[in-house]
């Protein structure tokens, strides 16, 4: 597998991570209002909170996202 393909796969992974951080916010609010039981799942909430926390800590300390760095390195090598 060449570097460009690997970089594309990392980009897709990064996009999925962002979706997992953004999408649950309105789903949890809407689900609470509509009575959806899955939005009260502790593991869903903890995973979501952990993912948000990782992004927040990186932003607070000015750390570049490892996925971004990895993708950029692969694109440079390609």
TORRO-141240 format. One record per atom (N, C-alpha, C): x, y, z; residue in three letters; atom name. Coordinates in steps of 0.05 Angstrom, whole numbers, plus 5000, padded with zeros to 4 digits. Example, Ala and Ser with C-alpha at 12.3 -4.5 7.8 and 13.67 -1.06 7.14 Angstrom:
REM residues 2
<torkol X="5264" Y="4886" Z="5156" type="Ala" atom="N"/>
<torkol X="5246" Y="4910" Z="5156" type="Ala" atom="CA"/>
<torkol X="5264" Y="4934" Z="5156" type="Ala" atom="C"/>
<torkol X="5257" Y="4955" Z="5142" type="Ser" atom="N"/>
<torkol X="5273" Y="4979" Z="5143" type="Ser" atom="CA"/>
<torkol X="5258" Y="5001" Z="5157" type="Ser" atom="C"/>
This chain:
REM residues 78
<torkol X="5017" Y="4977" Z="5000" type="Unk" atom="N"/>
<torkol X="5000" Y="5000" Z="5000" type="Unk" atom="CA"/>
<torkol X="5018" Y="5025" Z="5000" type="Unk" atom="C"/>
<torkol X="5013" Y="5043" Z="4982" type="Unk" atom="N"/>
<torkol X="5030" Y="5067" Z="4980" type="Unk" atom="CA"/>
<torkol X="5023" Y="5088" Z="5001" type="Unk" atom="C"/>
<torkol X="5040" Y="5108" Z="5003" type="Unk" atom="N"/>
<torkol X="5037" Y="5129" Z="5024" type="Unk" atom="CA"/>
<torkol X="5011" Y="5145" Z="5020" type="Unk" atom="C"/>
<torkol X="5004" Y="5150" Z="4995" type="Unk" atom="N"/>
<torkol X="4980" Y="5166" Z="4990" type="Unk" atom="CA"/>
<torkol X="4955" Y="5151" Z="4999" type="Unk" atom="C"/>
<torkol X="4954" Y="5125" Z="4995" type="Unk" atom="N"/>
<torkol X="4931" Y="5109" Z="5003" type="Unk" atom="CA"/>
<torkol X="4929" Y="5108" Z="5034" type="Unk" atom="C"/>
<torkol X="4952" Y="5105" Z="5046" type="Unk" atom="N"/>
<torkol X="4953" Y="5105" Z="5076" type="Unk" atom="CA"/>
<torkol X="4944" Y="5132" Z="5087" type="Unk" atom="C"/>
<torkol X="4952" Y="5153" Z="5074" type="Unk" atom="N"/>
<torkol X="4944" Y="5180" Z="5083" type="Unk" atom="CA"/>
<torkol X="4914" Y="5183" Z="5079" type="Unk" atom="C"/>
<torkol X="4903" Y="5173" Z="5058" type="Unk" atom="N"/>
<torkol X="4874" Y="5174" Z="5054" type="Unk" atom="CA"/>
<torkol X="4859" Y="5158" Z="5075" type="Unk" atom="C"/>
<torkol X="4869" Y="5135" Z="5083" type="Unk" atom="N"/>
<torkol X="4857" Y="5119" Z="5104" type="Unk" atom="CA"/>
<torkol X="4857" Y="5133" Z="5131" type="Unk" atom="C"/>
<torkol X="4879" Y="5147" Z="5136" type="Unk" atom="N"/>
<torkol X="4881" Y="5162" Z="5161" type="Unk" atom="CA"/>
<torkol X="4862" Y="5186" Z="5160" type="Unk" atom="C"/>
<torkol X="4859" Y="5198" Z="5137" type="Unk" atom="N"/>
<torkol X="4839" Y="5220" Z="5134" type="Unk" atom="CA"/>
<torkol X="4811" Y="5210" Z="5140" type="Unk" atom="C"/>
<torkol X="4804" Y="5186" Z="5130" type="Unk" atom="N"/>
<torkol X="4778" Y="5174" Z="5135" type="Unk" atom="CA"/>
<torkol X="4774" Y="5169" Z="5165" type="Unk" atom="C"/>
<torkol X="4795" Y="5157" Z="5177" type="Unk" atom="N"/>
<torkol X="4794" Y="5152" Z="5206" type="Unk" atom="CA"/>
<torkol X="4790" Y="5178" Z="5222" type="Unk" atom="C"/>
<torkol X="4804" Y="5199" Z="5214" type="Unk" atom="N"/>
<torkol X="4802" Y="5225" Z="5227" type="Unk" atom="CA"/>
<torkol X="4774" Y="5236" Z="5224" type="Unk" atom="C"/>
<torkol X="4762" Y="5233" Z="5200" type="Unk" atom="N"/>
<torkol X="4735" Y="5242" Z="5195" type="Unk" atom="CA"/>
<torkol X="4715" Y="5227" Z="5213" type="Unk" atom="C"/>
<torkol X="4719" Y="5201" Z="5216" type="Unk" atom="N"/>
<torkol X="4701" Y="5185" Z="5232" type="Unk" atom="CA"/>
<torkol X="4704" Y="5193" Z="5262" type="Unk" atom="C"/>
<torkol X="4728" Y="5199" Z="5271" type="Unk" atom="N"/>
<torkol X="4732" Y="5208" Z="5298" type="Unk" atom="CA"/>
<torkol X="4717" Y="5234" Z="5303" type="Unk" atom="C"/>
<torkol X="4719" Y="5253" Z="5284" type="Unk" atom="N"/>
<torkol X="4705" Y="5278" Z="5287" type="Unk" atom="CA"/>
<torkol X="4675" Y="5274" Z="5287" type="Unk" atom="C"/>
<torkol X="4665" Y="5256" Z="5271" type="Unk" atom="N"/>
<torkol X="4636" Y="5250" Z="5271" type="Unk" atom="CA"/>
<torkol X="4628" Y="5239" Z="5298" type="Unk" atom="C"/>
<torkol X="4645" Y="5222" Z="5310" type="Unk" atom="N"/>
<torkol X="4638" Y="5210" Z="5336" type="Unk" atom="CA"/>
<torkol X="4638" Y="5230" Z="5358" type="Unk" atom="C"/>
<torkol X="4652" Y="5252" Z="5354" type="Unk" atom="N"/>
<torkol X="4652" Y="5274" Z="5374" type="Unk" atom="CA"/>
<torkol X="4628" Y="5292" Z="5370" type="Unk" atom="C"/>
<torkol X="4621" Y="5298" Z="5345" type="Unk" atom="N"/>
<torkol X="4601" Y="5318" Z="5339" type="Unk" atom="CA"/>
<torkol X="4573" Y="5307" Z="5339" type="Unk" atom="C"/>
<torkol X="4568" Y="5284" Z="5326" type="Unk" atom="N"/>
<torkol X="4541" Y="5273" Z="5322" type="Unk" atom="CA"/>
<torkol X="4527" Y="5267" Z="5349" type="Unk" atom="C"/>
<torkol X="4540" Y="5256" Z="5369" type="Unk" atom="N"/>
<torkol X="4525" Y="5249" Z="5394" type="Unk" atom="CA"/>
<torkol X="4514" Y="5274" Z="5408" type="Unk" atom="C"/>
<torkol X="4525" Y="5297" Z="5404" type="Unk" atom="N"/>
<torkol X="4515" Y="5321" Z="5419" type="Unk" atom="CA"/>
<torkol X="4485" Y="5326" Z="5413" type="Unk" atom="C"/>
<torkol X="4477" Y="5330" Z="5387" type="Unk" atom="N"/>
<torkol X="4449" Y="5333" Z="5383" type="Unk" atom="CA"/>
<torkol X="4432" Y="5308" Z="5387" type="Unk" atom="C"/>
<torkol X="4445" Y="5285" Z="5383" type="Unk" atom="N"/>
<torkol X="4430" Y="5260" Z="5387" type="Unk" atom="CA"/>
<torkol X="4422" Y="5256" Z="5417" type="Unk" atom="C"/>
<torkol X="4441" Y="5263" Z="5434" type="Unk" atom="N"/>
<torkol X="4435" Y="5260" Z="5463" type="Unk" atom="CA"/>
<torkol X="4414" Y="5279" Z="5471" type="Unk" atom="C"/>
<torkol X="4415" Y="5304" Z="5461" type="Unk" atom="N"/>
<torkol X="4394" Y="5324" Z="5468" type="Unk" atom="CA"/>
<torkol X="4367" Y="5315" Z="5457" type="Unk" atom="C"/>
<torkol X="4367" Y="5308" Z="5432" type="Unk" atom="N"/>
<torkol X="4342" Y="5300" Z="5419" type="Unk" atom="CA"/>
<torkol X="4331" Y="5274" Z="5431" type="Unk" atom="C"/>
<torkol X="4349" Y="5255" Z="5436" type="Unk" atom="N"/>
<torkol X="4341" Y="5230" Z="5448" type="Unk" atom="CA"/>
<torkol X="4330" Y="5233" Z="5476" type="Unk" atom="C"/>
<torkol X="4341" Y="5252" Z="5492" type="Unk" atom="N"/>
<torkol X="4331" Y="5257" Z="5518" type="Unk" atom="CA"/>
<torkol X="4302" Y="5268" Z="5517" type="Unk" atom="C"/>
<torkol X="4297" Y="5285" Z="5497" type="Unk" atom="N"/>
<torkol X="4271" Y="5297" Z="5494" type="Unk" atom="CA"/>
<torkol X="4251" Y="5276" Z="5484" type="Unk" atom="C"/>
<torkol X="4260" Y="5258" Z="5466" type="Unk" atom="N"/>
<torkol X="4242" Y="5239" Z="5454" type="Unk" atom="CA"/>
<torkol X="4241" Y="5212" Z="5469" type="Unk" atom="C"/>
<torkol X="4257" Y="5210" Z="5490" type="Unk" atom="N"/>
<torkol X="4256" Y="5186" Z="5507" type="Unk" atom="CA"/>
<torkol X="4272" Y="5162" Z="5496" type="Unk" atom="C"/>
<torkol X="4291" Y="5167" Z="5479" type="Unk" atom="N"/>
<torkol X="4307" Y="5145" Z="5468" type="Unk" atom="CA"/>
<torkol X="4325" Y="5135" Z="5491" type="Unk" atom="C"/>
<torkol X="4324" Y="5109" Z="5495" type="Unk" atom="N"/>
<torkol X="4339" Y="5097" Z="5518" type="Unk" atom="CA"/>
<torkol X="4369" Y="5095" Z="5513" type="Unk" atom="C"/>
<torkol X="4377" Y="5091" Z="5488" type="Unk" atom="N"/>
<torkol X="4406" Y="5087" Z="5482" type="Unk" atom="CA"/>
<torkol X="4422" Y="5112" Z="5489" type="Unk" atom="C"/>
<torkol X="4410" Y="5136" Z="5489" type="Unk" atom="N"/>
<torkol X="4426" Y="5160" Z="5494" type="Unk" atom="CA"/>
<torkol X="4433" Y="5162" Z="5524" type="Unk" atom="C"/>
<torkol X="4421" Y="5146" Z="5540" type="Unk" atom="N"/>
<torkol X="4428" Y="5146" Z="5569" type="Unk" atom="CA"/>
<torkol X="4448" Y="5124" Z="5576" type="Unk" atom="C"/>
<torkol X="4458" Y="5110" Z="5555" type="Unk" atom="N"/>
<torkol X="4478" Y="5089" Z="5560" type="Unk" atom="CA"/>
<torkol X="4504" Y="5101" Z="5571" type="Unk" atom="C"/>
<torkol X="4512" Y="5091" Z="5594" type="Unk" atom="N"/>
<torkol X="4536" Y="5102" Z="5607" type="Unk" atom="CA"/>
<torkol X="4561" Y="5099" Z="5590" type="Unk" atom="C"/>
<torkol X="4564" Y="5076" Z="5577" type="Unk" atom="N"/>
<torkol X="4589" Y="5072" Z="5561" type="Unk" atom="CA"/>
<torkol X="4590" Y="5090" Z="5537" type="Unk" atom="C"/>
<torkol X="4567" Y="5095" Z="5525" type="Unk" atom="N"/>
<torkol X="4566" Y="5115" Z="5502" type="Unk" atom="CA"/>
<torkol X="4574" Y="5142" Z="5512" type="Unk" atom="C"/>
<torkol X="4563" Y="5150" Z="5534" type="Unk" atom="N"/>
<torkol X="4569" Y="5177" Z="5545" type="Unk" atom="CA"/>
<torkol X="4599" Y="5179" Z="5553" type="Unk" atom="C"/>
<torkol X="4609" Y="5158" Z="5566" type="Unk" atom="N"/>
<torkol X="4637" Y="5159" Z="5575" type="Unk" atom="CA"/>
<torkol X="4657" Y="5159" Z="5551" type="Unk" atom="C"/>
<torkol X="4651" Y="5143" Z="5531" type="Unk" atom="N"/>
<torkol X="4667" Y="5143" Z="5507" type="Unk" atom="CA"/>
<torkol X="4667" Y="5170" Z="5493" type="Unk" atom="C"/>
<torkol X="4643" Y="5182" Z="5492" type="Unk" atom="N"/>
<torkol X="4640" Y="5209" Z="5479" type="Unk" atom="CA"/>
<torkol X="4656" Y="5229" Z="5496" type="Unk" atom="C"/>
<torkol X="4653" Y="5229" Z="5522" type="Unk" atom="N"/>
<torkol X="4667" Y="5247" Z="5539" type="Unk" atom="CA"/>
<torkol X="4697" Y="5244" Z="5537" type="Unk" atom="C"/>
<torkol X="4707" Y="5219" Z="5536" type="Unk" atom="N"/>
<torkol X="4735" Y="5214" Z="5533" type="Unk" atom="CA"/>
<torkol X="4746" Y="5226" Z="5507" type="Unk" atom="C"/>
<torkol X="4731" Y="5222" Z="5485" type="Unk" atom="N"/>
<torkol X="4740" Y="5232" Z="5459" type="Unk" atom="CA"/>
<torkol X="4741" Y="5263" Z="5459" type="Unk" atom="C"/>
<torkol X="4721" Y="5275" Z="5472" type="Unk" atom="N"/>
<torkol X="4721" Y="5305" Z="5474" type="Unk" atom="CA"/>
<torkol X="4745" Y="5313" Z="5491" type="Unk" atom="C"/>
<torkol X="4749" Y="5299" Z="5513" type="Unk" atom="N"/>
<torkol X="4772" Y="5306" Z="5531" type="Unk" atom="CA"/>
<torkol X="4799" Y="5304" Z="5517" type="Unk" atom="C"/>
<torkol X="4803" Y="5284" Z="5501" type="Unk" atom="N"/>
<torkol X="4828" Y="5282" Z="5486" type="Unk" atom="CA"/>
<torkol X="4832" Y="5307" Z="5468" type="Unk" atom="C"/>
<torkol X="4812" Y="5315" Z="5454" type="Unk" atom="N"/>
<torkol X="4814" Y="5338" Z="5436" type="Unk" atom="CA"/>
<torkol X="4818" Y="5363" Z="5453" type="Unk" atom="C"/>
<torkol X="4804" Y="5366" Z="5476" type="Unk" atom="N"/>
<torkol X="4807" Y="5390" Z="5492" type="Unk" atom="CA"/>
<torkol X="4835" Y="5392" Z="5504" type="Unk" atom="C"/>
<torkol X="4846" Y="5370" Z="5514" type="Unk" atom="N"/>
<torkol X="4873" Y="5371" Z="5525" type="Unk" atom="CA"/>
<torkol X="4894" Y="5378" Z="5504" type="Unk" atom="C"/>
<torkol X="4891" Y="5366" Z="5480" type="Unk" atom="N"/>
<torkol X="4909" Y="5373" Z="5458" type="Unk" atom="CA"/>
<torkol X="4907" Y="5403" Z="5452" type="Unk" atom="C"/>
<torkol X="4883" Y="5414" Z="5451" type="Unk" atom="N"/>
<torkol X="4880" Y="5442" Z="5445" type="Unk" atom="CA"/>
<torkol X="4892" Y="5460" Z="5467" type="Unk" atom="C"/>
<torkol X="4887" Y="5452" Z="5492" type="Unk" atom="N"/>
<torkol X="4898" Y="5468" Z="5515" type="Unk" atom="CA"/>
<torkol X="4928" Y="5470" Z="5515" type="Unk" atom="C"/>
<torkol X="4941" Y="5448" Z="5508" type="Unk" atom="N"/>
<torkol X="4970" Y="5447" Z="5508" type="Unk" atom="CA"/>
<torkol X="4983" Y="5453" Z="5481" type="Unk" atom="C"/>
<torkol X="4967" Y="5459" Z="5461" type="Unk" atom="N"/>
<torkol X="4977" Y="5466" Z="5435" type="Unk" atom="CA"/>
<torkol X="4990" Y="5442" Z="5421" type="Unk" atom="C"/>
<torkol X="4980" Y="5418" Z="5427" type="Unk" atom="N"/>
<torkol X="4990" Y="5394" Z="5415" type="Unk" atom="CA"/>
<torkol X="4975" Y="5388" Z="5389" type="Unk" atom="C"/>
<torkol X="4990" Y="5384" Z="5367" type="Unk" atom="N"/>
<torkol X="4978" Y="5378" Z="5342" type="Unk" atom="CA"/>
<torkol X="4966" Y="5350" Z="5343" type="Unk" atom="C"/>
<torkol X="4944" Y="5346" Z="5330" type="Unk" atom="N"/>
<torkol X="4931" Y="5320" Z="5330" type="Unk" atom="CA"/>
<torkol X="4949" Y="5299" Z="5317" type="Unk" atom="C"/>
<torkol X="4954" Y="5277" Z="5330" type="Unk" atom="N"/>
<torkol X="4972" Y="5257" Z="5318" type="Unk" atom="CA"/>
<torkol X="4963" Y="5247" Z="5291" type="Unk" atom="C"/>
<torkol X="4937" Y="5245" Z="5287" type="Unk" atom="N"/>
<torkol X="4927" Y="5236" Z="5261" type="Unk" atom="CA"/>
<torkol X="4934" Y="5256" Z="5239" type="Unk" atom="C"/>
<torkol X="4932" Y="5282" Z="5245" type="Unk" atom="N"/>
<torkol X="4939" Y="5303" Z="5226" type="Unk" atom="CA"/>
<torkol X="4969" Y="5302" Z="5220" type="Unk" atom="C"/>
<torkol X="4985" Y="5299" Z="5240" type="Unk" atom="N"/>
<torkol X="5014" Y="5297" Z="5236" type="Unk" atom="CA"/>
<torkol X="5021" Y="5273" Z="5219" type="Unk" atom="C"/>
<torkol X="5010" Y="5250" Z="5226" type="Unk" atom="N"/>
<torkol X="5015" Y="5226" Z="5211" type="Unk" atom="CA"/>
<torkol X="5006" Y="5228" Z="5182" type="Unk" atom="C"/>
<torkol X="4983" Y="5239" Z="5178" type="Unk" atom="N"/>
<torkol X="4973" Y="5242" Z="5150" type="Unk" atom="CA"/>
<torkol X="4991" Y="5261" Z="5134" type="Unk" atom="C"/>
<torkol X="4999" Y="5283" Z="5146" type="Unk" atom="N"/>
<torkol X="5016" Y="5303" Z="5133" type="Unk" atom="CA"/>
<torkol X="5043" Y="5290" Z="5126" type="Unk" atom="C"/>
<torkol X="5054" Y="5274" Z="5144" type="Unk" atom="N"/>
<torkol X="5080" Y="5261" Z="5139" type="Unk" atom="CA"/>
<torkol X="5077" Y="5241" Z="5115" type="Unk" atom="C"/>
<torkol X="5056" Y="5226" Z="5115" type="Unk" atom="N"/>
<torkol X="5051" Y="5207" Z="5092" type="Unk" atom="CA"/>
<torkol X="5047" Y="5222" Z="5066" type="Unk" atom="C"/>
<torkol X="5032" Y="5244" Z="5067" type="Unk" atom="N"/>
<torkol X="5028" Y="5260" Z="5042" type="Unk" atom="CA"/>
<torkol X="5055" Y="5271" Z="5032" type="Unk" atom="C"/>
<torkol X="5071" Y="5280" Z="5051" type="Unk" atom="N"/>
<torkol X="5098" Y="5291" Z="5043" type="Unk" atom="CA"/>
<torkol X="5115" Y="5269" Z="5030" type="Unk" atom="C"/>
<torkol X="5113" Y="5245" Z="5042" type="Unk" atom="N"/>
<torkol X="5129" Y="5222" Z="5031" type="Unk" atom="CA"/>
<torkol X="5118" Y="5213" Z="5004" type="Unk" atom="C"/>
<torkol X="5092" Y="5217" Z="4999" type="Unk" atom="N"/>
<torkol X="5080" Y="5209" Z="4974" type="Unk" atom="CA"/>
<torkol X="5089" Y="5229" Z="4953" type="Unk" atom="C"/>
